[in-house]
Amino acid sequence: MDFKKIEAFLCVASQKQYTAAAEKLYTSQSALSKQMKQLESEIGTPLFKKTSTGVELTQAGWEFYYYARHALPELQNTLAHIEACKGRTKAFIRFGSLPFVEDYGISDTLCSFWAKNPGVQIEFSERSQEDLIYALQRNKLDLAIVRLDMLDHSQFSTRKILTDELVVVFNKHNPLARRKSIDLESLRNEQFILPTERSDLSQVFINACKEHGFYPDVPLTHSRHWMLLKAVQRNMGTTVMPRGMATPIHASDIACVPFDEPIETAVGFAWLPGVSLSRTAMEFVDFVCTSYNE
């Protein structure tokens, strides 16, 4: 059996739509549908049934799903370690992170580890929280630095690196910029520039606003926080982000105001609890967590 088909099957089962799954897998919907038909033919029974919004697993599909979600990661993990042993390096770590390692100063710690361990090969990539979680679940990554408060801790082992708080970033000409702290109700009439809708931080802030009876006005979004800060500097609106990502830019024309009731976020490592990390990977986690807080 082609294990790429099993990976595709897990993606369709997770997304419940061929269109969304094909986008995740960087393939066409027709090619993905053909893969699933071939897999069903090999197994000898339908794995999916159509619904009004997409597809869902049949009873046989659920049985195969429980097998595949455990068997595939174990196989991929074994193959990755075998591939590492074939090369010249002493160890191999597949590592991903949210795109903020430079902002928090974590990049300096990562470079220190690489300098001290030149024999370790590290495959590093920056992705969204959703994509990192997906990659961990499919065993495409060994480790990821994510926002721990936005993680299902029953599904992952974790270790915290730092804790930060959300702040409201105003242009200095905004009257609210003079406050020492602010409540959500005072932001009802503000115009916001936020990270894209896929950002978990945006969802945390939007949900908090909904609990206070309003939906924030967000005419502009951007994936990079420094672009949000530039927009605030040009008085295009207000943004919300972790203090650690806002304060490195020492600009006299913006002000960071905390919430009356602090909204905190924790950053740290996450990995699958059922997959044992290599000794080198654990040394990497220990080094980053210890060195960063020294």
Secondary structure, 3 states (H helix, E strand, C coil): CCHHHHHHHHHHHHHCCHHHHHHHHCCCHHHHHHHHHHHHHHHCCCCEEECCCCEEECHHHHHHHHHHHHHHHHHHHHHHHHHHHHCCCCEEEEEEECCCCCCCCHHHHHHHHHHHCCCEEEEEEECCHHHHHHHHHCCCCCEEEEEHHHCCCCCCEEEEEEEEEEEEEEECCCHHHHCCCECHHHHCCCEEEECCCCCHHHHHHHHHHHHCCCCCEEEEECCCHHHHHHHHHCCCCEEEEEHHHHCCCCCCCEEEEEECCCCEEEEEEEECCCCCCCHHHHHHHHHHHHHHCC
